Amino acid sequence: MKQLVFFILCILLFSVAIQAQLTDTTGKKVDTSKNRLSIDSVVAINKAPSLPYHYKNKILNSDETPVSFAIDIKKTNDKDSLFYLVALLVLCLAILKYFNSRYFNNLFRVFFNTSLRQSQLTDQLIQAKLTSLLFNIFFILSCGFYVYLLLANIGYADEDHNWILLLSAIVLTGVVYLIKFCTLKFTGWVTGLSAITDTYLFIIFLINKIIGIFLVPVIIVFAFSSKEIIHISLIISGLCIVLLLFLRFFRSYGLLQHQLRISRFHFFLYLVGIEILPLLLIYKGVMVYLSKNL
């Protein structure tokens, strides 16, 4: 009996001893890595925000308030068709000079001959009817082209009516001189002074041919130069044309004075009534028409 009690007591003591040796492994684990890591001794520097590159540019005024500029749609200025027309006009003059070089040279010789008497050169120019007609047509083309470019630079030409305005200027120039030619021819036939009117017509169309040749470089300048150069060219060409017209009047009066015995006053009335007044009326009518329709 004592042995059984002793045996049970030993078992109880052994179980208590075992419970005392067991530890709680489910407890909170302690981080021991802090003791092994070294403390960072670098201090973080707060950097200021960097400026864009264009703020550092001394040429750009980046510190001021931005300015808004109006954006306009670029207007195309296509002058290809104008270039070909000018090239065609120059080609016509080159062809006329190439096939009629003798007439071309005699034209300037007679022009610089201030007396304009019936010399052999003058007779050759009068007899060349077809060549004279071709040079007169060239004068009409160049004069009409000059008037068109003049109106275009002033601002009367519209992009939708360029061809109409150009053709109108050429046709109007041709009609004016055709009416003048027919009027003088009819007057000479009625009065029996056909020889005198033929001489006067020769002087008129001689100066016209010189003007037509002179206008070719002016047309090139008008077509492709800046506004400042065009303005200067307009003044120079206008003065030259006026000078040539006055030269035509003086030469005509010098010839007619000896043959018709007319006074300067009557010749001046003729110039105002036949030469100047119709041109002013045509100019006024054209300006009124363009201001209403373009």
Beta strands, then each sheet from edge to edge (+ up, - down):
end
